[in-house]
Amino acid sequence: MAKKTHEPSDDLPQGSGGETQQRGGPALTTNHGVPVSDNQNSLKAGARGPTLLEDFVLREKIFHFDHERIPERIVHARGTGAHGYFECTEAIPELTRAALFQTKGEKVPVFVRFSTVAGSKGSKDTPRDVRGFAVKFYTTEGNWDLVGNNIPVFFIQDAMKFPDLVHAVKPEADRGFPQAASAHDTFWDFISLMPESMHMIMWAMSDRTLPRSLRMMEGFGVHTFRLVNAEGVAKMVKFHWKPKLGIQSTTWDEAVKISGADPDYHRRDLYEAIMAGNFPEWELGLQVFDEDWADAQPYDVLDATKLIPEEDVPVRIVGRMVLDRYPDNFFAETEQVAFLPSNVVPGIDFSNDPLLQGRLFSYLDTQKSRLGSTNFHQIPINAPKCPMHNFQRDGLMQVMVPKGRANYEPNSLDAAGEDAGPRAVDQGFASVARFAKPATEKRRVRAESFADHFSQARQFFASQTEVEQTHMVAALVFELSKVQLPHVRLRVLAQLQNVDPDLAQRVADGLGAELPPALAPAKPPVDLPPSDALSILKHTPPVTGRCLGVLVTDGADGAMIEALRTDAEAAAATVKIIAAKVGGVTLKGGKRLPADEKIDGAPSVLFDAIALVVSEDGVQPLLGEKAALDFISDAYAHCKAIGHTAAARPLLDKVGAAPDGFFCDLTAGTKPLITKLATRHWAREQKVKLPV
Ligand code: HDD
């Protein structure tokens, strides 16, 4: 007996199958514009019969779906982006003719993508890793891409070594792990054999690779570039991004726990800030110098493993960047954006840095395999916002429709009244004619001036506070403890001896290893003066943009919660309410307060400080709840400020949280807690003996 067809009936909600959904919106069509009448059922020979090959609607839908993914980036696969603008705050025509720096107050659109380096697209946001900081400026004279990192130096000096570096840090070739981690044999094997990486290793093992937020990290162009003015006079330059919110990092233990609690921590933070109208902002700074000055330095400015101390060449602020719009579509914009260090505009030029020179090829090349076509520049996120005309034609996915027959040059078609096409112009991009240091022979060599691998590494370590130095020691001990080849561990220790014997000894002690003698350096290091700009903790960041986690119970004091909210908002910080159930609590007086998060879904690692607004009755069940106790003991161990009511005392006692200067009695006022949102009470670290 033939079965009946399924009719829209009471047992199905609207739109769950069988029927066409009745709602507003444009007509659903195929990719070719044909209106579709049924998006729920394939075309079959009878209700229970085979699906028909004729069903072009089904075939097109599945065909498109089957090809939705594109290859992820070789490195920097995991990222998030935002739109915004760059505003020139100081015109510098004497330095550069680049259009975006000509007039104070002039703005150009930008798109920024932040990324981790080693992890795959689906990895977590908070590994210990360098962060990419890539900015595309859509200027009136073409796109300028400043493709930098949150660290001002790099692991290697020559692009020839980049594939080796990336192979070494990525999951090991035979076993396919670890994901998004440098704590493994092959990475440290490579590093221990490449002493030029030691300066970058100091940065990578510092808290710089554990940013609290993408909004709270610096950015650097890394290489030396050039600025060229209208007269053709060139100066050398390093680019810096300085975050308005200051620099802040998490501890290692926090980063590890955040990756479990919220693997999307950084992208969510950026999204929420922009959606709430708290637009992240950076200042663009320049270190400008000339070649004579560069020649007099003990390092080579063409060597990307070296920085120029800000004490030697102060950073001059010339603009600001504001990110004020989250992308409408992640794939179309953030995934398809293609950054190319070779995208420079008239007024900006390259240097002979051999790492930069290799990059000038790599990024253009990689887009072909990632985006599949030489026409990737036509994708809206990549297309310039100024006129674009040339004689390049055709290719896969060409979407422009050039008119006429002028697809070559020179031509004289204009003599016949036809459009002859575009022509090169005097004011177009022109390379600086002179090489920094003229090369006279073709040679595969490393310049002698690149040989000092350790002085700046030593300077970085010496510039840190004691707390930061301790974090670096702990990071090195952790990473090397994951290295299984004993000879690799020992070789790293031997390299560290050249950075700082005390550092090397502390790491050896942490590993339970004998400290081997130093490996002979290519050039003996010298002691450079410490630079405060290299430390995070020598600077106090503002409270702006921080988040307070408020744990509440039934019977909590609603006025206190309101006061916390008001004070936080006045300081441009935010508050999240956490309760046993997301439905919220009944406050003293009977009013309901909905919660933002349930206690075990929002551990305190997600907040900058915590407040325990609990009642005497409400506290009792929490004393037996591990998530509540972890909430408090972690905030304590991570040295965060803790605001509390008197009723919270038993909770604090139970986790052994002994009061100190970062405990705030909320009955005496809520403001003191808010002022401590961006700082930590590091002295606790000694007491808690947490892995830092
Ligand atoms: Fe790179 C991506 C930054 C050296 C080859 N790199 C990439 C991204 C950033 C950087 C931020 C992500 C861009 C995005 O969001 O799409 N890379 C750097 C910095 C370097 C550096 C600051 C040194 C100073 N990179 C470097 C070298 C090479 C590459 C020496 C090759 C010779 N980088 C690539 C790449 C990527 C890339 C494989 C992957 C995806 C892409 O380019 O578009 O071509």
Residues whose N, C-alpha, C, O or C-beta is under 5 A from the ligand:
A	BS01	HDD	R73 I74 V75 H76 R113 S115 G132 F133 A134 V147 G148 N149 F154 A159 F162 V222 V337 F339 L355 G358 R359 S362 Y363 T366
